[in-house]
């Protein structure tokens, strides 16, 4: 069994489908979405840190005593917000990772099926009837273009003649 056709049994049993179809593409896609969420949340965390630092400096500029309740409140709120950011980052990262799996499946699926169908037809010496995609797949125009090409050309790239042109040629050859 080729690596492309190997299945991840845990995910497949859970979802009843073959996930991922193209691991090299899909894992990169999923990781890029996860990285983008972590990067976004890191920027927000830095903004939050700046916000708390700004209030700390304001409190110090008005000469609040070091043991003032405001400093304790500020430190406690900064700690709570840090925990919220951590949980939010993990949650959003996980959601985007899974969303990336399903979204990339709609991209990789048509390419996987086109590749598989063309290779099987070539290996078995069969002519290809029609390539199709699922309703929600991306790039439905690619199989349509391949189908158009295959139906308008013979196997060697020559344009097929219409039935009228073939009849005319047969009459010319017969005379």
Secondary structure as GFF3:
##gff-version 3
##sequence-region A 1 175
A	DSSP	alpha_helix	9	15	.	.	.	ID=ss1
A	DSSP	alpha_helix	23	61	.	.	.	ID=ss2
A	DSSP	alpha_helix	69	124	.	.	.	ID=ss3
A	DSSP	alpha_helix	140	152	.	.	.	ID=ss4
A	DSSP	alpha_helix	163	174	.	.	.	ID=ss5
###
